[in-house]
Amino acid sequence: MIARFLILLLALSPLLACDTGAESQHFARALGIERQLLRSNPGADYGHPGYISVLRSLKEVGKGTKDFTKAQALAQRISDGRRFAASAAFPQIDHLPTRLRGSEKPIPAQVGTGGGVAPSERRPRSGAAKPKGLPSSTSLSALTEAQKQRLDITMYSTSWCGYCKKARRWLVANDIPFVEKDVEKDRAAGAEFRELTGGRGGVPVITVGKTVIRGIDERRLEAAIERAAHGS
């Protein structure tokens, strides 16, 4: 009997593995839907009907997957934003729970060159003037727009951090698309930051794909961007 059970378990294991892999894609799919939505509708808020599809994908993220906490935080943020939108559209009905009264309306990031969005991110305006007095990288200036589209760069920062300002200026000076998350003003961003760093160290922390860079290290950052842009 035990032997039969083991044989059945071995036969089903590939299917179980496929299901887990499929679940892990739901969060990425939700972000992809949001990215396309904001590209097609600049300035859209969480009240846009397209966010219903984003919420559906987020709800498919399995409880045991690595993206579950982030998916839950984003789903909550979108739901809160939709409550604000409903209150604005129908002021005669109170749609806001007590915890949201007096708080700031959550809004999606505006998408700049390179795309890629996430909650509470800040992105430099496309075509914004580059800061003067900062060195530009020759190798990064040679990147094509298609290569920049491959980049997935996030900077975790605070509003008061001088090194964060320096990192931001360096990225803007080199026309590198990135998202910035304030770890103090946004709980979801703070949770991501603590998970990423194990609760140790300060800001900025910059991720280029799976590469994590603490502080502002231009040479290491440039090398990581080069690798990511060329798909290596």
C-alpha positions as CSV (number, residue, x, y, z in Angstrom):
1,M,0.0,0.0,0.0
2,I,2.8,2.4,0.9
3,A,4.6,1.5,-2.3
4,R,1.5,2.4,-4.3
5,F,1.2,5.7,-2.5
6,L,4.8,6.6,-3.2
7,I,4.4,5.7,-6.9
8,L,1.3,7.9,-7.1
9,L,3.1,10.8,-5.4
10,L,6.0,10.6,-7.8
11,A,3.6,10.6,-10.7
12,L,1.8,13.7,-9.5
13,S,4.9,15.7,-8.4
14,P,5.6,17.2,-11.9
15,L,2.0,18.5,-12.0
16,L,2.3,19.9,-8.5
17,A,5.5,21.7,-9.5
18,C,3.8,23.2,-12.5
19,D,0.9,24.5,-10.4
20,T,3.4,26.2,-8.0
21,G,5.3,27.7,-10.9
22,A,2.0,29.0,-12.4
23,E,1.0,30.6,-9.0
24,S,4.4,32.4,-8.8
25,Q,3.6,34.2,-12.1
26,H,0.4,35.8,-11.0
27,F,2.1,38.7,-9.2
28,A,4.3,39.4,-12.2
29,R,1.1,39.3,-14.4
30,A,-0.7,41.8,-12.1
31,L,2.2,44.2,-12.4
32,G,2.3,43.7,-16.2
33,I,-1.4,44.5,-16.4
34,E,-0.9,47.7,-14.4
35,R,2.1,48.7,-16.4
36,Q,0.2,48.4,-19.7
37,L,-2.8,50.2,-18.1
38,L,-0.8,53.2,-17.1
39,R,1.0,53.4,-20.4
40,S,-2.3,53.5,-22.2
41,N,-4.0,55.8,-19.7
42,P,-1.4,58.2,-18.2
43,G,-2.7,59.7,-15.0
44,A,-5.2,56.9,-14.3
45,D,-5.9,56.3,-10.7
46,Y,-6.9,53.2,-8.8
47,G,-10.5,53.9,-9.6
48,H,-9.9,53.0,-13.3
49,P,-11.9,49.8,-14.2
50,G,-8.7,48.2,-15.6
51,Y,-7.6,47.8,-12.0
52,I,-10.3,45.1,-11.5
53,S,-8.1,42.8,-13.7
54,V,-5.0,43.7,-11.6
55,L,-6.9,42.8,-8.4
56,R,-8.1,39.5,-9.9
57,S,-4.5,38.5,-10.7
58,L,-3.3,39.5,-7.2
59,K,-6.0,37.3,-5.6
60,E,-4.6,34.3,-7.5
61,V,-1.2,34.7,-5.7
62,G,-0.9,31.6,-3.5
63,K,-0.5,32.0,0.3
64,G,2.7,30.0,0.3
65,T,4.4,31.8,-2.5
66,K,7.2,34.4,-2.0
67,D,5.2,37.2,-3.5
68,F,2.1,36.7,-1.3
69,T,2.9,39.5,1.2
70,K,3.7,42.0,-1.6
71,A,0.5,41.0,-3.5
72,Q,-1.6,41.4,-0.4
73,A,-0.1,44.9,0.2
74,L,-0.7,46.0,-3.4
75,A,-4.2,44.6,-3.4
76,Q,-5.0,46.5,-0.2
77,R,-3.5,49.7,-1.7
78,I,-5.6,49.4,-4.8
79,S,-8.8,48.6,-2.8
80,D,-8.2,51.7,-0.6
81,G,-7.6,53.8,-3.7
82,R,-10.9,52.5,-5.2
83,R,-12.7,53.5,-2.0
84,F,-11.4,57.1,-2.3
85,A,-12.5,57.1,-6.0
86,A,-16.0,55.9,-5.1
87,S,-16.3,58.6,-2.4
88,A,-15.3,61.2,-4.9
89,A,-17.8,60.0,-7.4
90,F,-20.6,59.5,-4.9
91,P,-20.1,62.0,-2.1
92,Q,-23.5,61.3,-0.7
93,I,-22.3,57.8,0.3
94,D,-19.5,57.4,2.8
95,H,-17.2,54.7,1.3
96,L,-14.2,55.3,3.6
97,P,-13.6,53.1,6.6
98,T,-12.4,54.8,9.8
99,R,-8.7,53.9,9.2
100,L,-8.6,55.8,5.9
101,R,-10.3,59.0,7.1
102,G,-7.9,61.9,7.1
103,S,-5.2,59.9,5.2
104,E,-3.8,60.6,1.8
105,K,-5.3,59.1,-1.3
106,P,-3.0,56.3,-2.7
107,I,-2.2,56.8,-6.3
108,P,-0.3,54.7,-8.9
109,A,3.1,55.8,-10.1
110,Q,3.4,57.7,-13.3
111,V,5.2,55.7,-15.9
112,G,8.3,57.2,-17.5
113,T,10.8,55.9,-20.1
114,G,11.4,52.2,-19.5
115,G,8.0,51.5,-17.9
116,G,7.6,49.2,-14.9
117,V,5.4,50.3,-12.0
118,A,4.8,49.3,-8.4
119,P,3.0,50.9,-5.5
120,S,4.4,54.1,-4.0
121,E,7.2,54.5,-6.5
122,R,8.5,57.7,-7.8
123,R,10.0,58.0,-11.3
124,P,11.8,60.9,-12.9
125,R,9.7,62.6,-15.6
126,S,10.5,61.5,-19.1
127,G,12.6,64.2,-20.8
128,A,13.4,65.9,-17.6
129,A,16.6,68.0,-17.6
130,K,19.6,66.1,-16.3
131,P,21.4,67.4,-13.3
132,K,24.6,69.3,-14.0
133,G,28.0,68.5,-12.4
134,L,27.5,64.8,-12.3
135,P,29.6,62.4,-14.4
136,S,27.7,60.5,-17.1
137,S,28.8,57.0,-18.1
138,T,29.8,56.5,-21.7
139,S,28.8,52.9,-21.7
140,L,25.3,53.6,-20.2
141,S,24.7,56.4,-22.7
142,A,25.2,53.9,-25.5
143,L,22.2,51.8,-24.3
144,T,19.3,51.7,-26.6
145,E,15.7,52.3,-25.5
146,A,15.0,48.5,-26.0
147,Q,17.8,47.7,-23.6
148,K,16.5,50.2,-21.1
149,Q,13.1,48.5,-21.3
150,R,14.7,45.3,-19.9
151,L,15.8,47.1,-16.7
152,D,14.1,46.5,-13.5
153,I,15.6,48.9,-11.0
154,T,14.2,49.9,-7.6
155,M,15.7,52.3,-5.1
156,Y,14.5,52.1,-1.5
157,S,15.1,55.5,0.1
158,T,13.9,58.1,2.6
159,S,13.1,61.8,2.0
160,W,16.0,63.0,4.2
161,C,18.8,60.8,3.0
162,G,21.6,62.6,1.3
163,Y,23.1,59.5,-0.2
164,C,19.6,58.7,-1.7
165,K,19.6,62.1,-3.4
166,K,23.1,61.4,-4.8
167,A,22.0,58.0,-6.1
168,R,18.8,59.5,-7.6
169,R,20.8,62.3,-9.4
170,W,23.3,59.7,-10.8
171,L,20.5,57.6,-12.2
172,V,18.8,60.6,-13.7
173,A,22.0,62.0,-15.1
174,N,22.6,58.7,-16.9
175,D,18.9,58.6,-18.2
176,I,18.3,55.2,-16.4
177,P,14.7,54.4,-15.7
178,F,14.0,53.4,-12.1
179,V,11.4,53.4,-9.4
180,E,11.9,54.9,-6.0
181,K,10.1,53.7,-2.8
182,D,10.1,55.6,0.4
183,V,10.5,53.1,3.2
184,E,9.1,55.5,5.8
185,K,6.1,56.8,4.1
186,D,4.8,53.6,2.6
187,R,4.3,50.5,4.8
188,A,4.4,48.1,1.8
189,A,7.8,49.6,0.7
190,G,9.1,49.3,4.3
191,A,8.1,45.7,4.5
192,E,9.9,45.0,1.2
193,F,13.0,46.8,2.4
194,R,13.1,44.8,5.7
195,E,12.6,41.5,3.8
196,L,15.4,42.5,1.4
197,T,17.9,43.6,4.0
198,G,16.9,41.4,6.9
199,G,16.1,44.5,8.9
200,R,19.8,45.6,8.9
201,G,21.5,48.5,7.3
202,G,20.3,51.9,6.0
203,V,19.3,53.5,2.7
204,P,19.7,53.7,-0.1
205,V,19.4,50.1,-1.2
206,I,19.1,49.6,-5.0
207,T,18.1,46.5,-6.7
208,V,18.9,45.8,-10.3
209,G,17.0,42.7,-11.1
210,K,18.2,40.3,-8.4
211,T,21.4,42.2,-7.7
212,V,21.2,44.1,-4.4
213,I,23.5,47.2,-3.9
214,R,23.7,48.9,-0.6
215,G,24.6,52.5,-0.6
216,I,25.8,54.4,-3.6
217,D,28.5,52.6,-5.5
218,E,28.5,54.0,-9.0
219,R,30.9,51.4,-10.4
220,R,29.0,48.4,-9.1
221,L,25.7,50.0,-10.1
222,E,27.0,50.7,-13.6
223,A,28.2,47.1,-14.0
224,A,24.9,45.7,-12.8
225,I,22.9,47.9,-15.2
226,E,25.2,46.8,-18.1
227,R,24.6,43.1,-17.3
228,A,20.9,43.6,-17.0
229,A,20.6,45.7,-20.1
230,H,22.4,43.0,-22.2
231,G,20.4,40.2,-20.6
232,S,23.4,38.6,-18.9
